[in-house]
Each structure stands twice: as structure tokens, then as C-alpha cells.
Amino acid sequence: MTYEIALLGATGFTGGLTAEYLADHAPGDLRWAVAGRNRARLDELARRLSARSPDREPVGVIPADMTDLQSLTSLASSARVVATTAGPFAASAGTKMYFPFRWSMRLAVCTCWTR
Ligand SMILES: NC(=O)c1ccc[n+]([C@@H]2O[C@H](COP(=O)([O-])OP(=O)(O)OC[C@H]3O[C@@H](n4cnc5c(N)ncnc54)[C@H](OP(=O)(O)O)[C@@H]3O)[C@@H](O)[C@H]2O)c1
């Protein structure tokens, strides 16, 4: 288990707000990572978040695409908790998201919303 928390969808608007909150308020020794499908954007985001809170553990990066079951299974095995703001929700709440987390017996936290 590499991370305590992975945040899928961190490159989006809602995910960005969540990531900034974690960077500012998480315990300094918390190991957490941003996850998503665009490696370049994730690297840039992790660099910016780490620079924002230099006293904390550097933010990790986990490549993951919610349309790819294998990458979701890998994501679920990388973190104790996976929080997701990846959207649209109609796409992210399906079985592809659900099953890897159920198999891994880990906690998946999904934001539920109406606009
Ligand atoms: N905006 C709001 O005020 C608000 C408020 C409450 C709830 N919500 C809900 O939160 C969800 C996200 O909204 P948002 O405004 O933050 O949208 P957004 O800015 O478009 O962000 C969507 C995120 O999902 C990621 N994503 C999309 N397809 C993906 C895939 N196949 N694999 C992995 N990641 C994928 C995007 O990654 P890329 O960077 O690679 O595109 C991006 O990080 C929506 O369902 C929305 O209804 C939004």
C-alpha cells in the first residue's frame, strides 16, 4: 500500500479544490496522490501542490483511467482510500468504478451531487 489517499479526478475543477484542501490541511506525514488519465497534467498538479506545502510529504501521481478496469484495479491496490471527483458522474458511478474497489475491500469515496 503506497498511499493513504488517492484522489481520482484531481485535474478537474472539483478535484482541484479537493486537492488544494488536502495540500493545505492534511497531516504533514500523510502519503497521498493525485490520480487520473493525463500524466502531464498530473505531474504539473503534483509539483504545484507539493510546492504549495513544502513541509509535507510530496504529492504522488497514479495514472488511472476510469474506462480501464485494469488501471482502476491497480489504483485500488495503491491506496487505502480512493476519493473520486472524476466526472461526469453518469460515467464514473458505473460498475467499472465499483468492482475494483469492492474486490480490493478498500473504501471508495465518491462525491454525490446534483448541479
Ligand atoms: N463543478 C462543480 O461546481 C461541481 C459541483 C458539484 C459536483 N460536481 C460534479 O463533479 C464531477 C466533476 O465535475 P467538474 O466540474 O470537476 O468536472 P471537470 O472539471 O470536467 O473534471 C472532470 C475530471 O474527471 C476526469 N476524468 C474524466 N474522464 C476520466 C477518465 N476516463 N478517467 C479518469 N479521469 C477522468 C477529468 O480528467 P482530465 O483532466 O484527464 O480530463 C477531470 O479530472 C461531475 O460529475 C460534476 O457533476 C461538480
The ligand as a Tripos MOL2 file, in Angstrom:
@<TRIPOS>MOLECULE
LIG
   48    52     1     0     0
SMALL
NO_CHARGES

@<TRIPOS>ATOM
      1 N1        -18.1300   21.9690  -10.8850 N.am      1 LIG1
      2 C1        -18.9330   21.9660   -9.8400 C.2       1 LIG1
      3 O1        -19.3020   23.0150   -9.2630 O.2       1 LIG1
      4 C2        -19.4420   20.6550   -9.2760 C.ar      1 LIG1
      5 C3        -20.0710   20.6740   -8.0470 C.ar      1 LIG1
      6 C4        -20.5150   19.5030   -7.5050 C.ar      1 LIG1
      7 C5        -20.3620   18.3370   -8.2190 C.ar      1 LIG1
      8 N2        -19.7820   18.3200   -9.4370 N.ar      1 LIG1
      9 C6        -19.6480   17.0380  -10.1430 C.3       1 LIG1
     10 O2        -18.3000   16.6350  -10.0350 O.3       1 LIG1
     11 C7        -17.9530   15.9420  -11.2280 C.3       1 LIG1
     12 C8        -16.7500   16.6370  -11.8060 C.3       1 LIG1
     13 O3        -17.1330   17.9600  -12.1410 O.3       1 LIG1
     14 P1        -16.0500   19.0290  -12.5350 P.3       1 LIG1
     15 O4        -16.7530   20.3110  -12.7460 O.co2     1 LIG1
     16 O5        -14.9210   18.9730  -11.5480 O.co2     1 LIG1
     17 O6        -15.6080   18.4410  -13.9610 O.3       1 LIG1
     18 P2        -14.2530   18.6350  -14.7500 P.3       1 LIG1
     19 O7        -13.5940   19.9200  -14.3600 O.co2     1 LIG1
     20 O8        -14.5720   18.4040  -16.1840 O.co2     1 LIG1
     21 O9        -13.3320   17.4450  -14.2080 O.3       1 LIG1
     22 C9        -13.6150   16.1080  -14.5380 C.3       1 LIG1
     23 C10       -12.4670   15.2650  -14.0390 C.3       1 LIG1
     24 O10       -12.7500   13.9170  -14.3540 O.3       1 LIG1
     25 C11       -11.6070   13.3920  -15.0150 C.3       1 LIG1
     26 N3        -11.9610   12.3250  -15.9290 N.ar      1 LIG1
     27 C12       -12.8610   12.3690  -16.9500 C.ar      1 LIG1
     28 N4        -12.8780   11.2020  -17.6060 N.ar      1 LIG1
     29 C13       -11.9520   10.4210  -16.9920 C.ar      1 LIG1
     30 C14       -11.4980    9.1060  -17.2100 C.ar      1 LIG1
     31 N5        -11.9800    8.3370  -18.2000 N.pl3     1 LIG1
     32 N6        -10.5510    8.6060  -16.3840 N.ar      1 LIG1
     33 C15       -10.0410    9.3430  -15.3690 C.ar      1 LIG1
     34 N7        -10.4210   10.6130  -15.1170 N.ar      1 LIG1
     35 C16       -11.3730   11.1330  -15.9190 C.ar      1 LIG1
     36 C17       -11.0080   14.5670  -15.7750 C.3       1 LIG1
     37 O11        -9.6760   14.2420  -16.1360 O.3       1 LIG1
     38 P3         -8.8930   15.0000  -17.3390 P.3       1 LIG1
     39 O12        -8.1970   16.1690  -16.6860 O.co2     1 LIG1
     40 O13        -7.9510   13.9640  -17.8600 O.co2     1 LIG1
     41 O14        -9.9300   15.4290  -18.3590 O.co2     1 LIG1
     42 C18       -11.1210   15.6300  -14.6930 C.3       1 LIG1
     43 O15       -10.0920   15.4890  -13.7590 O.3       1 LIG1
     44 C19       -19.1450   15.9900  -12.1890 C.3       1 LIG1
     45 O16       -19.8280   14.7540  -12.1980 O.3       1 LIG1
     46 C20       -19.9920   17.1050  -11.6220 C.3       1 LIG1
     47 O17       -21.3670   16.8730  -11.8520 O.3       1 LIG1
     48 C21       -19.2890   19.4570   -9.9590 C.ar      1 LIG1
@<TRIPOS>BOND
     1     1     2 1
     2     2     3 2
     3     2     4 1
     4     4     5 ar
     5     4    48 ar
     6     5     6 ar
     7     6     7 ar
     8     7     8 ar
     9     8     9 1
    10     8    48 ar
    11     9    10 1
    12     9    46 1
    13    10    11 1
    14    11    12 1
    15    11    44 1
    16    12    13 1
    17    13    14 1
    18    14    15 2
    19    14    16 1
    20    14    17 1
    21    17    18 1
    22    18    19 2
    23    18    20 1
    24    18    21 1
    25    21    22 1
    26    22    23 1
    27    23    24 1
    28    23    42 1
    29    24    25 1
    30    25    26 1
    31    25    36 1
    32    26    27 ar
    33    26    35 ar
    34    27    28 ar
    35    28    29 ar
    36    29    30 ar
    37    29    35 ar
    38    30    31 1
    39    30    32 ar
    40    32    33 ar
    41    33    34 ar
    42    34    35 ar
    43    36    37 1
    44    36    42 1
    45    37    38 1
    46    38    39 2
    47    38    40 1
    48    38    41 1
    49    42    43 1
    50    44    45 1
    51    44    46 1
    52    46    47 1
@<TRIPOS>SUBSTRUCTURE
     1 LIG1         1 GROUP 0 **** ****
